[in-house]
């Protein structure tokens, strides 16, 4: 397996990375938002907001 950051052979100690440096580079990318999970379509968000609003208005 190769390191996803630099393509060198991975080191079992830092798997799947080759070194602490590459592991830290990957962590930094997650923390600063370089990696992102795609959001759902805005229509779906509006529907969800409407459903949530309905739920909060119902007596429990």
C-alpha positions in Angstrom: 0.0 0.0 0.0 1.2 3.5 -0.7 0.9 6.6 1.3 -2.1 8.7 0.1 -0.2 11.9 0.6 3.2 11.3 -1.0 2.8 7.8 -2.7 5.8 6.3 -0.8 5.4 2.9 0.8 3.4 3.0 3.9 4.8 2.3 7.3 2.8 0.0 9.6 3.4 2.3 12.5 1.6 5.2 10.7 -0.6 3.2 8.4 -1.9 4.1 5.8 0.7 6.9 5.8 4.5 6.6 5.4 5.4 8.9 8.3 4.1 11.1 11.1 4.6 14.0 8.8 2.2 12.7 6.2 -0.3 11.7 8.9 -0.1 15.3 10.2 -0.6 16.7 6.7 -3.7 14.7 6.3 -5.1 15.7 9.7 -4.3 19.4 8.9 -6.3 19.0 5.7 -9.3 17.7 7.6 -9.1 20.4 10.2 -8.9 23.3 7.8 -11.7 22.0 5.7 -9.8 20.9 2.6 -11.7 17.6 2.8 -15.4 17.8 2.9 -18.4 15.5 2.7 -20.9 16.5 0.0 -24.0 18.1 1.3 -27.5 17.1 0.4 -29.5 19.2 -2.1 -30.9 22.5 -0.8 -34.5 21.2 -1.5 -33.9 18.4 0.9 -32.6 20.8 3.5 -35.7 23.0 3.1 -37.9 19.9 3.5 -36.1 18.8 6.6 -36.4 22.3 8.1 -40.1 22.4 7.5 -40.5 18.9 9.1 -38.5 20.1 12.1 -40.6 23.2 12.4 -43.8 21.0 12.4 -42.3 18.8 15.1 -41.5 21.7 17.4 -45.0 23.1 17.1 -46.7 19.8 18.1 -47.5 19.5 21.8 -45.7 16.6 23.4 
